[in-house]
Amino acid sequence: MLSRMTCDCPLYAQEIGSGKYCKYGVKSLIQDYCSFDWSIIMAVTQMDIAERVGVDQSLVSVVLSNKPTPIKVSVATRQRILQAVKEMNYRPNLLARALAKGKTHTIGFLTASSFLEITAAMLTKMDDFAEEAGYEVHSVHTRAEFDLTVKRAHKLIGRGVDGLIISGAFPSIPPSQLQAELSFSVPTVLFSLGTPMPFACRQVYQGSSFGVKQAVDHLYELGHRQIYMIGAKWKGWEADLRFAGFNEGIESHSLGGAKEKLYHFPTYRHTNEDGRRVRDDNRIVSATKEFVKNHPDCTAIICVSDDLAMPILDTFTRMGIRVPEDISIVSFGNDPATLYTHPPLSTIDTPVRKLTQATFDLLMDGIDNKNKEPKEVVIPSELILRQSSGPVRKDLRLTICD
């Protein structure tokens, strides 16, 4: 049997049979009055807490803000207020706070390739930095499509974000259009792992050329002269800093034309019906065999990503090509998996924490100080040496065992 209860429901209960129900449709049968829990539809306010404790609302505000103030609150009163907050399940009204302060304390993060391990790591670190600063990160995927990026950026602005971080490069879009359409009403930082924006803006990018140049120098010191860079046919490769570093290294050692030493693999990733990015290793195997057939004089390769280097390493092993005795490999990205290949891959690091910290700090400078002045922050990449790079082989041509 249900106990007799009372409530302050302004809508009297509707009598149905021998019982009464709330007009909102609460199905709990009661004896006399509706026992509807109004906190479900009416959020608890600081005024409600003040009334419960029997103090002025200003004291509740002081306790909840937890900041230094001229208003003194006794320990006993503070404890009573905090106990009421817990019992009444109080949650701050973020919308009201945003209207009062002119900030929502939210950041929009638009990423072109959320399937990458590096992107996932960046989002994790960005969330850490934002949490520490009292912000939340709202991330959206743009599939590296320029029009979709602009559309979703405006949607985030419409939802009240205080600033935007846009990750990706759009080499097929003219610089004038980029500058016009990526200029928003809120502070914005543009971020790239390899290709900086070709106009004055607030941006952070990885100085990939530093690490790749180090890789060429390293291989040259080991006696290598036939050094190739391998990558898929990605858009805007000529503006990519990885190729810029390769070109600089090749030219500095008079090893010929860098374009002639750049070998394009066919596109080896696609999105399946589940929305997952799938690597076609069969394509990589075929392309690797074709490369070896056409360039038996090659003694070292630099791959534009760990994702490509790992299946190439596996293919070499199956072909009877030893790494690094027959051919050296240097990769790019420092994916954790490169520590566990056989042999572990020498790779060019992507300093995720430094890149994320620099991007977040530049955005906060724009939000807090209303700074819109163009600024370019470059975080250099560095070569990490492991066991996949070694002295040049004595034989001029690769010996292949199918």
C-alpha positions as CSV (number, residue, x, y, z in Angstrom):
1,M,0.0,0.0,0.0
2,L,1.3,3.4,-0.9
3,S,1.9,5.9,1.8
4,R,0.0,9.2,2.0
5,M,2.0,12.0,0.4
6,T,1.5,15.7,-0.2
7,C,3.1,18.0,-2.8
8,D,2.9,21.6,-4.0
9,C,1.9,20.6,-7.5
10,P,0.0,23.7,-8.9
11,L,-2.1,21.4,-11.1
12,Y,-4.5,19.4,-9.0
13,A,-4.6,15.7,-9.5
14,Q,-7.1,14.2,-11.9
15,E,-9.3,11.7,-10.3
16,I,-9.5,8.4,-12.1
17,G,-11.5,5.6,-10.5
18,S,-10.5,5.3,-6.8
19,G,-7.1,7.0,-7.3
20,K,-5.6,10.3,-8.6
21,Y,-3.0,10.9,-11.2
22,C,-1.0,13.9,-12.2
23,K,-2.1,15.7,-15.3
24,Y,1.4,15.2,-16.6
25,G,0.7,11.5,-16.7
26,V,2.7,10.2,-13.7
27,K,1.5,6.6,-13.3
28,S,2.2,6.3,-9.6
29,L,-1.1,5.8,-7.8
30,I,-1.5,8.0,-4.7
31,Q,-4.1,8.4,-2.0
32,D,-4.8,12.1,-1.9
33,Y,-2.3,14.2,-3.9
34,C,0.0,14.1,-6.8
35,S,3.6,13.2,-5.8
36,F,5.1,14.3,-9.0
37,D,8.8,15.1,-8.8
38,W,9.0,18.6,-10.2
39,S,12.8,18.6,-10.3
40,I,12.4,16.4,-13.4
41,I,11.1,19.4,-15.4
42,M,12.1,22.3,-13.2
43,A,15.9,22.6,-12.6
44,V,17.0,23.4,-9.1
45,T,18.3,27.0,-8.8
46,Q,20.6,28.7,-6.3
47,M,17.5,30.4,-4.9
48,D,16.0,27.0,-4.2
49,I,19.1,26.0,-2.3
50,A,19.1,29.4,-0.4
51,E,15.5,28.8,0.7
52,R,16.2,25.2,1.8
53,V,19.2,26.4,4.0
54,G,17.6,29.6,5.1
55,V,20.3,32.0,3.8
56,D,20.6,34.7,1.2
57,Q,21.2,33.6,-2.4
58,S,24.5,35.6,-2.5
59,L,26.0,33.2,0.1
60,V,25.1,30.2,-2.1
61,S,26.7,31.9,-5.0
62,V,29.9,32.6,-3.0
63,V,30.2,29.0,-1.8
64,L,29.6,27.5,-5.3
65,S,32.0,29.9,-7.1
66,N,34.7,28.8,-4.6
67,K,36.6,32.0,-5.3
68,P,38.1,34.7,-3.0
69,T,35.4,37.2,-2.0
70,P,34.9,39.9,0.7
71,I,31.8,38.0,1.8
72,K,32.6,35.7,4.7
73,V,30.8,32.4,5.1
74,S,31.1,30.3,8.2
75,V,32.3,26.7,8.0
76,A,28.9,25.4,9.3
77,T,26.9,27.4,6.8
78,R,29.2,26.3,3.9
79,Q,28.7,22.7,4.9
80,R,24.9,23.1,5.0
81,I,24.9,24.7,1.6
82,L,27.0,22.0,0.1
83,Q,24.9,19.3,1.7
84,A,21.8,20.9,0.2
85,V,23.5,21.0,-3.2
86,K,24.1,17.3,-3.0
87,E,20.6,16.4,-1.7
88,M,18.8,18.6,-4.3
89,N,21.0,17.3,-7.1
90,Y,21.9,20.9,-8.1
91,R,23.5,21.4,-11.5
92,P,24.7,24.8,-12.8
93,N,22.6,26.4,-15.5
94,L,25.2,26.6,-18.2
95,L,23.0,28.6,-20.6
96,A,22.2,31.2,-18.0
97,R,25.9,31.4,-17.1
98,A,26.8,31.9,-20.8
99,L,24.3,34.6,-21.2
100,A,25.5,36.4,-18.1
101,K,29.3,36.2,-19.0
102,G,29.1,36.2,-22.8
103,K,30.9,32.8,-23.0
104,T,29.8,29.2,-23.3
105,H,33.2,27.8,-22.4
106,T,33.0,25.5,-25.4
107,I,35.4,25.0,-28.3
108,G,34.6,23.6,-31.7
109,F,37.2,21.1,-33.1
110,L,36.8,20.3,-36.7
111,T,39.0,17.3,-37.8
112,A,39.5,16.1,-41.3
113,S,40.6,12.5,-40.4
114,S,39.3,11.3,-37.1
115,F,40.3,7.7,-37.9
116,L,44.0,8.4,-37.5
117,E,45.7,7.5,-34.3
118,I,47.4,10.9,-34.2
119,T,44.0,12.7,-34.4
120,A,42.6,10.6,-31.6
121,A,45.6,11.4,-29.5
122,M,45.2,15.1,-30.2
123,L,41.5,15.0,-29.3
124,T,42.4,13.4,-26.0
125,K,45.1,15.9,-25.1
126,M,42.9,18.8,-26.3
127,D,40.1,17.6,-24.0
128,D,42.6,17.5,-21.1
129,F,43.8,21.1,-21.7
130,A,40.2,22.3,-22.1
131,E,39.0,20.6,-18.9
132,E,41.8,22.2,-17.0
133,A,40.9,25.6,-18.3
134,G,37.1,25.1,-17.7
135,Y,36.2,24.4,-21.3
136,E,34.5,21.6,-23.2
137,V,35.5,20.4,-26.7
138,H,32.9,19.7,-29.3
139,S,34.4,17.7,-32.1
140,V,33.0,17.1,-35.6
141,H,34.3,15.2,-38.6
142,T,34.6,17.0,-41.9
143,R,36.0,14.2,-44.2
144,A,38.6,16.7,-45.4
145,E,35.9,18.3,-47.5
146,F,36.2,22.1,-47.7
147,D,32.5,23.0,-48.2
148,L,31.5,20.6,-45.3
149,T,34.2,22.1,-43.1
150,V,32.9,25.7,-43.7
151,K,29.2,24.5,-43.2
152,R,29.9,22.7,-39.9
153,A,32.1,25.6,-38.6
154,H,29.1,27.9,-39.0
155,K,26.9,25.4,-37.3
156,L,29.2,25.3,-34.3
157,I,29.3,29.1,-34.2
158,G,25.5,29.1,-34.2
159,R,25.5,26.8,-31.2
160,G,27.6,29.3,-29.3
161,V,31.2,28.0,-29.3
162,D,33.7,30.6,-28.1
163,G,36.3,29.5,-30.7
164,L,37.2,27.1,-33.4
165,I,40.1,24.8,-34.2
166,I,40.1,23.6,-37.8
167,S,42.4,20.7,-38.7
168,G,43.3,19.9,-42.2
169,A,44.7,21.3,-45.5
170,F,42.8,22.2,-48.7
171,P,45.5,22.4,-51.4
172,S,43.0,22.4,-54.2
173,I,41.2,25.6,-52.9
174,P,42.7,28.9,-54.1
175,P,44.3,30.9,-51.3
176,S,41.9,33.8,-51.8
177,Q,38.9,31.6,-51.2
178,L,40.5,29.9,-48.2
179,Q,41.1,33.3,-46.6
180,A,37.6,34.5,-47.3
181,E,35.7,31.4,-46.2
182,L,37.9,30.5,-43.2
183,S,37.5,33.9,-41.6
184,F,34.9,33.5,-38.9
185,S,33.2,35.7,-36.3
186,V,34.9,33.8,-33.4
187,P,38.6,33.3,-32.7
188,T,39.9,30.6,-35.0
189,V,43.1,28.6,-35.2
190,L,44.0,26.6,-38.3
191,F,46.0,23.4,-37.7
192,S,47.9,21.1,-40.1
193,L,50.3,18.2,-39.7
194,G,52.0,18.8,-43.0
195,T,50.8,21.7,-45.1
196,P,50.5,25.3,-43.8
197,M,47.8,27.6,-45.0
198,P,49.1,29.9,-47.8
199,F,47.8,33.1,-46.3
200,A,48.3,35.2,-43.1
201,C,46.3,33.7,-40.3
202,R,46.5,32.3,-36.8
203,Q,47.8,28.8,-37.4
204,V,49.9,26.0,-35.9
205,Y,51.6,23.3,-38.0
206,Q,54.1,20.6,-37.7
207,G,57.5,21.4,-39.2
208,S,57.7,18.1,-41.0
209,S,60.6,19.2,-43.2
210,F,63.0,19.3,-40.2
211,G,62.5,15.6,-39.4
212,V,62.6,14.5,-43.1
213,K,65.8,16.5,-43.7
214,Q,67.3,14.8,-40.6
215,A,66.3,11.4,-42.1
216,V,68.0,12.1,-45.4
217,D,71.2,13.3,-43.6
218,H,71.1,10.2,-41.4
219,L,70.9,7.9,-44.4
220,Y,73.5,9.8,-46.3
221,E,75.9,9.4,-43.4
222,L,75.3,5.6,-43.5
223,G,76.5,5.6,-47.1
224,H,73.1,5.6,-48.9
225,R,72.9,7.5,-52.2
226,Q,69.8,5.9,-53.8
227,I,67.2,7.2,-51.4
228,Y,63.5,7.3,-52.3
229,M,60.4,8.8,-50.7
230,I,57.3,6.7,-51.0
231,G,53.7,7.9,-50.5
232,A,50.2,7.5,-51.8
233,K,49.0,10.0,-54.4
234,W,47.9,12.6,-51.9
235,K,46.6,16.0,-53.1
236,G,48.9,18.9,-52.9
237,W,52.0,16.8,-52.2
238,E,54.3,19.5,-53.7
239,A,53.2,21.9,-50.9
240,D,53.6,19.2,-48.2
241,L,56.5,20.0,-45.9
242,R,57.5,16.3,-45.9
243,F,58.4,16.6,-49.5
244,A,60.0,20.0,-48.9
245,G,62.3,18.4,-46.3
246,F,63.1,15.5,-48.7
247,N,63.8,17.9,-51.5
248,E,66.1,20.0,-49.3
249,G,68.0,16.9,-48.1
250,I,68.4,15.4,-51.6
251,E,69.7,18.8,-53.0
252,S,72.0,19.5,-50.1
253,H,73.9,16.2,-50.8
254,S,73.7,16.5,-54.6
255,L,71.7,13.3,-55.0
256,G,69.8,14.3,-58.1
257,G,66.3,15.6,-58.5
258,A,63.9,15.0,-55.6
259,K,60.9,14.6,-57.9
260,E,62.6,11.7,-59.6
261,K,63.1,10.1,-56.2
262,L,59.4,10.5,-55.2
263,Y,57.5,7.3,-55.8
264,H,53.7,7.4,-55.7
265,F,51.8,4.3,-54.5
266,P,48.1,4.0,-55.6
267,T,45.5,5.0,-53.1
268,Y,45.4,2.2,-50.6
269,R,42.6,3.3,-48.2
270,H,38.9,3.5,-48.6
271,T,35.9,4.0,-46.4
272,N,33.7,0.9,-46.1
273,E,29.9,0.7,-45.6
274,D,30.4,0.9,-41.8
275,G,32.2,4.2,-42.1
276,R,35.6,2.6,-41.2
277,R,38.8,3.5,-43.0
278,V,40.2,0.3,-44.4
279,R,43.7,-0.3,-45.6
280,D,44.1,-2.5,-48.7
281,D,47.3,-4.3,-48.0
282,N,47.1,-6.2,-51.3
283,R,47.5,-3.0,-53.2
284,I,50.5,-2.1,-51.0
285,V,52.1,-5.5,-51.6
286,S,51.7,-5.2,-55.4
287,A,53.0,-1.6,-55.4
288,T,56.0,-2.6,-53.2
289,K,56.9,-5.4,-55.6
290,E,56.6,-3.1,-58.6
291,F,58.8,-0.5,-56.9
292,V,61.5,-3.1,-56.2
293,K,61.3,-4.3,-59.8
294,N,61.7,-0.8,-61.2
295,H,64.3,0.4,-58.7
296,P,66.6,-2.5,-57.7
297,D,69.3,0.1,-57.1
298,C,67.3,1.6,-54.1
299,T,69.1,1.2,-50.8
300,A,66.8,3.3,-48.5
301,I,63.3,4.6,-48.4
302,I,61.5,7.2,-46.4
303,C,57.7,6.5,-46.1
304,V,55.3,9.4,-45.6
305,S,53.4,7.5,-42.9
306,D,53.8,4.7,-40.4
307,D,50.6,3.3,-41.8
308,L,52.3,2.7,-45.1
309,A,55.7,1.7,-43.8
310,M,54.5,-1.2,-41.7
311,P,53.0,-3.3,-44.6
312,I,55.9,-2.4,-46.8
313,L,58.3,-3.8,-44.1
314,D,56.2,-6.9,-44.0
315,T,56.3,-7.2,-47.8
316,F,60.0,-6.9,-47.8
317,T,60.3,-9.7,-45.3
318,R,58.1,-12.0,-47.4
319,M,60.2,-11.1,-50.5
320,G,63.4,-12.1,-48.7
321,I,64.6,-8.5,-48.5
322,R,66.3,-7.9,-45.2
323,V,65.8,-4.7,-43.2
324,P,68.2,-2.9,-42.7
325,E,70.9,-5.2,-44.2
326,D,69.5,-5.0,-47.7
327,I,67.4,-1.8,-47.5
328,S,66.8,0.8,-44.8
329,I,63.4,2.2,-43.9
330,V,62.6,5.5,-42.1
331,S,58.9,6.1,-41.4
332,F,56.9,9.1,-40.3
333,G,54.5,9.6,-37.4
334,N,55.9,7.6,-34.5
335,D,52.8,5.4,-34.1
336,P,53.2,3.3,-31.0
337,A,53.0,0.2,-33.2
338,T,56.3,1.0,-34.8
339,L,58.0,0.0,-31.6
340,Y,56.8,-3.6,-32.1
341,T,57.6,-4.2,-35.8
342,H,60.5,-6.5,-36.7
343,P,62.8,-4.7,-36.7
344,P,61.4,-1.6,-34.8
345,L,61.0,1.3,-37.3
346,S,63.2,4.4,-37.3
347,T,60.5,7.1,-37.6
348,I,60.0,10.8,-37.6
349,D,58.1,11.9,-34.5
350,T,54.8,13.8,-34.5
351,P,55.0,15.7,-31.2
352,V,51.3,15.5,-30.4
353,R,51.4,17.1,-26.9
354,K,53.4,20.1,-28.1
355,L,51.2,20.6,-31.2
356,T,48.1,20.3,-29.2
357,Q,49.3,22.6,-26.4
358,A,50.4,25.3,-28.9
359,T,47.1,25.1,-30.8
360,F,45.1,25.4,-27.5
361,D,47.2,28.2,-26.2
362,L,46.9,30.2,-29.4
363,L,43.1,29.8,-29.4
364,M,42.9,30.8,-25.7
365,D,44.9,33.9,-26.5
366,G,42.3,34.8,-29.1
367,I,39.4,34.1,-26.8
368,D,40.7,35.7,-23.6
369,N,42.6,38.6,-25.1
370,K,40.5,39.1,-28.3
371,N,43.7,38.8,-30.3
372,K,43.1,38.5,-34.0
373,E,46.6,39.3,-35.2
374,P,48.0,36.6,-37.7
375,K,50.5,34.3,-36.0
376,E,52.4,31.3,-37.2
377,V,53.6,28.6,-34.7
378,V,55.8,25.9,-36.1
379,I,56.5,22.7,-34.0
380,P,59.5,20.9,-35.5
381,S,59.5,17.2,-35.9
382,E,62.5,15.0,-35.0
383,L,64.0,11.8,-36.2
384,I,63.9,8.8,-33.8
385,L,66.5,6.2,-34.6
386,R,65.7,2.5,-34.2
387,Q,66.8,-0.7,-35.9
388,S,65.3,-0.3,-39.4
389,S,68.0,2.0,-40.7
390,G,71.6,0.8,-41.1
391,P,74.7,1.0,-43.3
392,V,74.3,0.7,-47.1
393,R,74.6,-2.8,-48.6
394,K,77.6,-3.8,-50.6
395,D,75.7,-5.2,-53.6
396,L,74.5,-2.6,-56.0
397,R,71.2,-4.3,-56.8
398,L,68.6,-6.0,-54.6
399,T,68.5,-9.8,-54.6
400,I,64.9,-10.9,-54.4
401,C,63.7,-14.3,-53.2
402,D,60.0,-14.8,-54.2
